């Protein structure tokens, strides 16, 4: 039986034949050598499984499991059950790791035992196709530099990119991933924060995060705007707004109106004492404040 590694890389993949080899090469170049990489092939119909098995033959730190096509959350659960390291690093099959990512994140976790998890900053690519909105989102993500700031920004958008996450295995095993019809990564982050866990941030761009038409957040109904608003409203009602009798909600555009509807649909939350919606861009924004 191989020695238990310090880090297990949890990497689900489906029909990733065009990007998986580059992704796995970036894993193999890590300056921290004490890792295993568990590739879960979620019923691919292309060369994904063949590529993953080729890397496993050349480096025993890679392992591959092929399952029926069941979806991302079951693939994550399957992979997690096979991870042995004390730390779990998430990775996606179309992204690239900077060679020092694991080193930097392990150092952050070991340097602060109060952290349950850490993320890192990202560089979106290919740059030529990025919209102004994605560039703004990248700047916002890369402006988060501490556990306190991450907690404060948690209801703006998901404050870390899921394939940057490194988390203690005992914590991820306890919380797991859920399919609630909304983004499973945002759901996990908000549950961790709601339970009092601290999530830190390595302020270096250690992940190249690929944008493209086939990204799950562009194609899956679970990542539609109304589902992001639903997960925000649920955790606002369960946490931040739970103890207050009154709150004000203000904002603009579709996001503000959608959040108001989503909060109204949460049985345990009271309606806002005051509400203001102004004209804004197509996406809009909103803020809730309790008193």
VMD Tcl script that draws the C-alpha trace (Angstrom):
set ca {
  {0.00 0.00 0.00}
  {1.49 3.39 -0.98}
  {2.32 5.79 1.83}
  {-0.46 8.19 2.79}
  {0.20 11.54 1.06}
  {-0.07 14.91 2.74}
  {-2.39 16.32 0.05}
  {-5.08 14.65 -2.02}
  {-6.10 16.46 -5.20}
  {-9.78 15.88 -5.93}
  {-10.37 16.24 -9.67}
  {-13.72 15.37 -11.30}
  {-13.79 15.31 -15.10}
  {-16.33 14.78 -17.83}
  {-15.54 14.95 -21.56}
  {-12.37 16.90 -20.76}
  {-10.18 15.25 -23.38}
  {-9.07 18.57 -24.89}
  {-7.78 20.05 -21.60}
  {-7.08 17.23 -19.14}
  {-3.50 16.46 -20.23}
  {-2.38 20.07 -19.72}
  {-4.16 20.13 -16.35}
  {-2.45 16.93 -15.16}
  {0.94 18.14 -16.38}
  {0.49 21.22 -14.19}
  {-0.24 18.91 -11.24}
  {2.84 16.81 -11.94}
  {5.08 19.92 -11.85}
  {4.18 20.89 -8.28}
  {7.13 21.84 -6.08}
  {5.45 19.97 -3.22}
  {5.86 16.32 -4.16}
  {3.83 14.66 -1.37}
  {0.46 14.41 -3.10}
  {-1.95 12.06 -4.79}
  {-4.39 13.04 -7.52}
  {-7.74 11.24 -7.70}
  {-9.32 11.71 -11.14}
  {-13.01 10.82 -11.26}
  {-14.19 10.26 -14.84}
  {-17.93 11.00 -14.72}
  {-19.09 8.90 -17.66}
  {-17.07 10.64 -20.35}
  {-17.60 9.69 -24.00}
  {-14.27 11.10 -25.21}
  {-10.63 10.34 -24.35}
  {-10.81 11.59 -20.74}
  {-10.40 8.15 -19.13}
  {-7.62 7.16 -21.55}
  {-5.63 10.31 -20.76}
  {-6.10 9.89 -17.01}
  {-4.98 6.24 -17.13}
  {-1.92 7.20 -19.18}
  {-0.79 9.62 -16.47}
  {-1.48 7.00 -13.79}
  {0.75 4.50 -15.60}
  {3.59 7.02 -15.69}
  {3.20 8.31 -12.11}
  {1.64 6.21 -9.32}
  {0.55 9.38 -7.52}
  {-2.28 9.62 -10.09}
  {-5.26 7.30 -9.77}
  {-8.42 7.06 -11.85}
  {-11.94 5.89 -11.19}
  {-14.56 5.75 -13.95}
  {-18.24 5.90 -13.05}
  {-21.55 6.14 -14.84}
  {-22.59 9.67 -15.76}
  {-24.11 10.85 -12.48}
  {-23.17 14.52 -12.20}
  {-20.69 16.70 -10.35}
  {-21.84 16.20 -6.75}
  {-21.80 12.35 -6.93}
  {-18.40 12.54 -8.69}
  {-17.03 14.72 -5.87}
  {-18.41 12.32 -3.26}
  {-16.87 9.33 -5.05}
  {-13.50 11.04 -5.27}
  {-13.58 12.22 -1.68}
  {-14.18 8.66 -0.49}
  {-10.88 7.70 -2.15}
  {-8.80 10.65 -0.91}
  {-6.35 9.76 1.87}
  {-4.46 12.99 2.56}
  {-5.05 15.22 5.57}
  {-5.62 18.10 3.14}
  {-7.88 18.05 0.08}
  {-7.09 20.35 -2.86}
  {-9.88 20.82 -5.40}
  {-9.00 21.08 -9.06}
  {-10.96 21.18 -12.32}
  {-9.97 19.40 -15.49}
  {-9.76 22.51 -17.66}
  {-7.64 24.65 -15.32}
  {-3.91 24.88 -14.61}
  {-2.04 24.94 -11.29}
  {0.88 27.24 -10.72}
  {3.84 25.05 -9.74}
  {3.89 26.44 -6.17}
  {0.15 26.27 -5.48}
  {0.23 23.26 -3.14}
  {3.35 24.51 -1.36}
  {1.85 27.95 -0.73}
  {-1.52 26.68 0.44}
  {-0.03 24.01 2.72}
  {2.20 26.66 4.29}
  {-0.84 28.85 4.93}
  {-2.77 25.98 6.55}
  {0.17 24.88 8.67}
  {0.95 28.46 9.68}
  {-2.56 29.06 11.03}
  {-4.24 26.04 12.68}
  {-7.48 28.05 13.07}
  {-8.03 27.88 9.29}
  {-10.28 25.11 8.04}
  {-9.59 25.95 4.41}
  {-7.81 28.38 2.11}
  {-8.28 29.63 -1.41}
  {-5.91 31.52 -3.68}
  {-6.10 34.22 -6.32}
  {-6.70 33.41 -9.98}
  {-5.85 34.51 -13.48}
  {-8.65 34.05 -15.99}
  {-7.69 32.93 -19.49}
  {-7.71 33.18 -22.47}
  {-7.47 36.93 -21.88}
  {-8.57 38.05 -25.36}
  {-12.13 36.77 -24.90}
  {-12.79 38.04 -21.38}
  {-15.79 40.31 -20.95}
  {-15.64 43.47 -18.85}
  {-17.84 41.72 -16.28}
  {-15.43 38.80 -15.90}
  {-12.48 41.17 -15.56}
  {-14.34 43.00 -12.80}
  {-15.11 39.69 -11.09}
  {-11.45 38.66 -11.29}
  {-10.37 41.99 -9.73}
  {-12.92 41.56 -6.93}
  {-11.82 37.98 -6.21}
  {-8.15 38.97 -6.18}
  {-8.87 41.84 -3.80}
  {-9.85 39.37 -1.04}
  {-6.75 38.85 1.08}
  {-7.80 37.49 4.49}
  {-10.27 35.24 6.29}
  {-12.01 38.30 7.72}
  {-12.40 39.93 4.32}
  {-13.63 36.68 2.78}
  {-16.32 36.41 5.44}
  {-17.34 40.04 4.96}
  {-17.68 39.60 1.17}
  {-19.44 36.23 1.25}
  {-22.87 37.49 0.19}
  {-21.63 39.60 -2.71}
  {-20.72 36.52 -4.76}
  {-18.93 33.27 -3.96}
  {-15.71 34.74 -2.51}
  {-13.36 32.03 -3.77}
  {-13.06 29.97 -6.92}
  {-13.84 26.33 -6.12}
  {-10.80 24.80 -7.90}
  {-8.58 26.96 -5.67}
  {-9.96 25.41 -2.48}
  {-7.70 23.50 -0.09}
  {-9.57 22.14 2.93}
  {-8.88 19.82 5.84}
  {-10.19 16.36 4.95}
  {-11.93 15.89 8.31}
  {-13.89 19.12 7.71}
  {-14.89 18.27 4.13}
  {-15.86 14.75 5.19}
  {-18.11 16.24 7.87}
  {-19.81 18.77 5.59}
  {-19.64 17.01 2.22}
  {-21.16 18.29 -1.00}
  {-24.90 18.66 -1.52}
  {-27.11 18.93 -4.58}
  {-29.74 21.51 -3.68}
  {-30.27 22.77 -7.22}
  {-27.88 25.67 -6.70}
  {-24.06 26.01 -6.89}
  {-22.55 23.25 -4.76}
  {-19.36 25.25 -4.14}
  {-21.14 28.36 -2.86}
  {-23.37 26.13 -0.73}
  {-20.28 24.56 0.87}
  {-18.59 27.91 1.52}
  {-21.69 29.41 3.14}
  {-22.25 26.33 5.30}
  {-18.65 26.44 6.49}
  {-18.84 30.14 7.31}
  {-22.23 29.71 8.97}
  {-20.76 27.03 11.25}
  {-17.94 29.37 12.30}
  {-15.11 27.94 10.18}
  {-12.39 30.29 8.98}
  {-11.40 30.26 5.30}
  {-8.16 32.05 4.50}
  {-6.69 33.29 1.24}
  {-3.25 33.01 -0.34}
  {-2.79 36.36 -2.07}
  {-1.01 35.02 -5.14}
  {-2.38 33.91 -8.50}
  {-1.79 30.19 -8.18}
  {-4.59 29.02 -10.50}
  {-5.12 29.74 -14.18}
  {-8.91 29.60 -14.43}
  {-10.14 28.84 -17.93}
  {-13.20 30.60 -19.33}
  {-15.14 29.05 -22.17}
  {-18.62 28.14 -23.42}
  {-18.51 24.65 -21.88}
  {-17.79 25.71 -18.29}
  {-20.39 24.26 -15.94}
  {-21.24 27.69 -14.58}
  {-22.27 28.67 -18.12}
  {-24.23 25.53 -18.99}
  {-25.82 24.12 -15.82}
  {-29.21 25.39 -14.59}
  {-27.79 25.16 -11.04}
  {-25.56 28.15 -11.85}
  {-28.27 30.43 -13.27}
  {-28.73 33.85 -11.65}
  {-31.93 32.84 -9.85}
  {-30.14 29.87 -8.24}
  {-27.34 32.11 -6.96}
  {-30.02 34.38 -5.49}
  {-31.77 31.37 -3.95}
  {-28.65 30.17 -2.12}
  {-27.89 33.72 -0.90}
  {-31.45 34.17 0.35}
  {-31.46 30.81 2.12}
  {-28.28 31.47 4.08}
  {-29.19 35.11 4.78}
  {-32.50 33.95 6.24}
  {-30.83 31.15 8.22}
  {-28.01 33.31 9.52}
  {-27.48 37.04 9.09}
  {-31.18 38.00 9.11}
  {-32.41 35.30 11.48}
  {-32.27 37.30 14.72}
  {-33.40 40.67 13.42}
  {-36.99 41.83 13.34}
  {-36.30 44.46 10.69}
  {-33.95 44.89 7.79}
  {-33.55 47.16 4.79}
  {-32.95 45.85 1.30}
  {-31.77 48.13 -1.45}
  {-30.20 47.71 -4.84}
  {-30.85 47.93 -8.55}
  {-31.72 45.84 -11.58}
  {-32.71 42.20 -11.85}
  {-30.46 41.09 -8.98}
  {-32.13 43.30 -6.38}
  {-35.64 42.37 -7.46}
  {-34.70 38.71 -7.64}
  {-33.19 38.75 -4.16}
  {-36.33 40.35 -2.76}
  {-38.43 37.55 -4.30}
  {-36.03 34.89 -3.05}
  {-36.07 36.28 0.50}
  {-39.86 36.43 0.42}
  {-39.83 32.73 -0.44}
  {-37.85 31.85 2.68}
  {-40.50 30.96 5.24}
  {-38.34 31.87 8.23}
  {-37.42 35.37 7.05}
  {-39.44 38.51 7.60}
  {-40.14 40.92 4.74}
  {-37.90 44.00 4.55}
  {-39.03 46.99 6.57}
  {-37.83 49.21 3.76}
  {-37.15 48.47 0.12}
  {-35.66 50.55 -2.64}
  {-34.85 49.51 -6.18}
  {-33.18 51.95 -8.54}
  {-32.32 51.68 -12.19}
  {-29.03 50.07 -12.99}
  {-27.19 47.72 -15.32}
  {-28.52 44.48 -16.65}
  {-27.11 42.44 -13.77}
  {-27.62 44.92 -10.97}
  {-26.69 44.48 -7.35}
  {-28.23 44.49 -3.92}
  {-27.47 44.78 -0.24}
  {-29.38 43.70 2.87}
  {-28.76 45.32 6.23}
  {-30.28 44.28 9.56}
  {-30.86 46.42 12.60}
}
mol new
graphics top color blue
foreach p $ca { graphics top sphere $p radius 0.5 }
foreach p [lrange $ca 0 end-1] q [lrange $ca 1 end] { graphics top cylinder $p $q radius 0.2 }
display resetview
